């Protein structure tokens, strides 16, 4: 059974007044460190600055110009985490050896406090909102509270740990006494650091990987694997996002989150990073996806300054990406948008697609038809063609939903199900084609891989079940994206022949029947009867489906007859429906449209839907 594939990028409609705001971010100064970025320290008081741990040092940068102004050293072990105090004059650092240090950020670079906090490494260390207390989470399954002035321990809480170290902890951004931490059993513990025992506990299905509080401490975002749930402290329940309480934002484990206000509106935006190399911008209240960024390495941490002026992203192998919000560029862009009024004669889908282009940027793909768009070989992502939306869809919906890039495919999610030693390269090629919107080429490669691999002398013939599973996965992925019509369109008779051959060979199989029928319906909706009548495979599939429907009807009548006889009932005028069914010639595939056995696409569609 194929696993349920959740969309990475949910379709959305941009709001007026905030159109293109995320595209107005400019890249900061390139920063490349030597080690993994486990945390990003953000100073929430101006002048804004951020800190990045790097081996045995902590680098401090100013947001204005991304210039490094301090390099804190003198640590006895590798730095695992760091966090600024609210005023930015002090930073707390957790080491791999279990030591917590509190350092100044001025020119003296002085270590004010050195505390042996834990037996193992320190996973996370944070200041409270008032800066008088601090909390540390260690690999010894302990959360300890510290007095910043005296360096003494004020309290301790136990964390349930199995095989790995818990890393999720956050402190209140408005409440000085609020502390939340999560364990690998799916428990999120709420504490008042003045009390010796936890106040309450929340349970989620899987291990907690990250936590984040909003500025008012009313909502707690909980990352459980690749899913995010938002706990409302006032209502004492999870927020509802449509029919579910969960947001499926990523395909892999979420490693970091941050909640900050929108740069234009007052809405709260959830920033999340994951090992799938994606940064997601999500509306915290309604769960709508606002934007996404793709990076080159798995991501491990994220930090955002107030009003999203600076976004700092950290990842594996010292990867750092910095984005700055340019208010001048955004104001000029908004004025140009207000001055530009689309013509009354302009087609609505062209106007809609133009909103997703950068200013003064022309895209030749948006002016193509679907057939032209499918024939052009492209090695990267591209815009949809002008007939992506049908006229009916544009007329019925005032704001059609534009599909965005799917960063992962069903092939990537379920690779273990159909990766064979002879299909690894083929599956990788198919997955790459799907990521780049090459739907037609991906479908062709998936349906013909078995035949051309058999003809090749260099490769071992693969197991047919792996080829079938890969083909079904590609078709399901295209159905999920609503792009199966585009993948089927624009083919000649020879190309349609092997599609019908695939349907003919697999439509009778239990796992493939629904997919084959959906593919068959898509072809009927794309091509005319005159075009399909010239294809030999179409007549074969027609004949097979006709006999299948007749056999099912006959079997149902036989079962009804046996049931009546077993209950001693008489059935009047019972016709022998099974007579001469198998005498029909299967090899007679040259029927004309006038033949009584020929079924037009419209009739065939009605028959298969009834079955």
FENDABEL-V46921 format. One line per field, one symbol per residue. ss: DSSP state (@ for helix, = for strand, . for the rest). phi: phi as a letter, one per 40 degrees, with the letter a starting at -180 (. if undefined). A space follows every 10 residues. Layout:
ss->???
phi->???
This chain:
ss->.......... .=........ .@@@===... ==.......= ==......== ====..==== ==....==== ==......== ====.....= =====...== ====...... ======.... .======... ..======.. .======... ..======.. .......=== =......=== ==....==== ==.......= ===....=== ===.....== ====..==== ==....==.. =..=..==.. ...======= =......=== ====...=== ===.....== ====....== ====.@@@.= =====@@@== =====.@@@@ @@@@@@@@@. .......@@@ @@@@...... ...@@@@..@ @@@@@..... .......... @@@@@@.... .=.......@ @@@.@@@@.. ...@@@@@@@ @@@@@...@@ @@@@@@@@@@ @@@@@..... ...@@@@@@@ @@@@@@@@@@ @..@@@@@.. ..@@@@@@@@ @@@@@@.... ..@@@@@@@@ @@@@@@..@@ @@@..@@@@@ @@@@@@@@@@ @@@@@@@@@@ @@@@@@.... .......... .......... .......... @@@@@@@@@@ .
phi->.cccccccbc cabcccgbcg cccccbcccc bbbcbcccab cbccbcccaa bbcagcbbcb bcccgfccba bcbgccaccb aaaccdcgca bbbbbccgcb bbbcbcccfc ccbbbccbcc cccaaacccc gcbabbbbcc gbbbbbcccc gccbaabcbc bbbbccbcaa bccbccbcbb abbccgcbbb bbccbcbcca abbbcbccba babcccgcbb cbcbgcbbbb cccccfaccc bgcbcbbccb cbccbaaaba cccbccccbc cbbaccgbbb bbcccbgccc aabbbcbdbb aaabcdffcb bbbbacfgcb bbbbcbcccc cccccccccc bccccccccc ccccccccdg bcbccccccc cccccccbba cacccccccc ccccccbcbc cccbcccbbc cccbcccbcb ccbccccccc ccccccgccc cccccccbcc ccccccccbc dccdcccccc cccccccccc cgbccccccg bccccccccc cccccbcccc cbcccccccc ccccccbccc cccccccccc cdcccccccc cccccccccc cccccccgcb bcfccccccg ccccccccbb ccccccccbc dccccccccc c
